[in-house]
């Protein structure tokens, strides 16, 4: 099944992370996201053999961050954040 990242999905992940009934499903989803990010990273490495330290840090940080509840809560907050400019 193909799932596209959406504001609703992000909200659901943040909301259900610690829910005893939905937490297992959420963790399975996180594992799938990590697997796909690692696959994308490997493809990126093949196409860009000389990556900068910043690029490497970006990918490694992203893969690590998606395994943390705080990341999803911040993401959810920003998606629902408004301000005047």
N, C-alpha and C positions, 0 to 999 in steps of 0.2 A: 504494500500500500504506500503510495506517495503522499506525503504531508508537506504542505507549504507553511512556513513560519508566518504567523498572523498575530495581530494584537490579542485576539481571543485565546489562541494557544499559549501565548506568553503569560497572559493573566491566569489561565487554568494551571499552568505549571507552577507559578508562584503561589497560587491559592491552595493547590492540592499537595504540595511538597510534603507536608507533615501530616496530612490526613491519613488516619489508619486504614481507611477503606480504599482510598485512591492513590496512596503513596507508592505502592508497588508498581502500578501502571505508569505513574509519573517517572519513576526511576528507570523503567524499561524504555520510556520515551527518551530520557536523557542519554541512556546507553546508545540508542539508535542515532541520536544527534552527534554524540562523540564519535561514533564509528564513521558517520558520513563526513564530519569535519576532518578526521584523520585521512580518509580517502581523498578528499579535496586537497589537503595539504600535500600528500604524496604526489598527486597529479601536478600541483603547482611546483613542487620541487623538481619533477622531471622536466617541466617546461622552463624552469628558471634555476639552473644548476648553481649559479653564483648569487645566492641570496644575501642581502645585508643582514647584519645582526638585528636590526630593528624589525625586519620582515620575519625572521625566525622567531623573535620574541613575540611578535603579534600573533602568529599562528599558535605557538605554544601556550600563550596566555589565554587566548580564546578557547582553546580546547580544555584548558584547566578551569577557566571561569564558569563554563556551562555546567560544571558539576557542583556548583555552589548555589544555595538558595538565595544568598544576597545578590548575586548577579541578576537572577530572574526578578527579584523584588525591585531592584533599581530599574531594570528594563521596563517592567510593568508601570512603574511610577512615571518614567519619562514618556511612555506612550499615552499617558493620560494627563500629561502636564501641559498647561497653556500659559502663555504670557503675552504681554503687550510689548510691541517694539516700535 
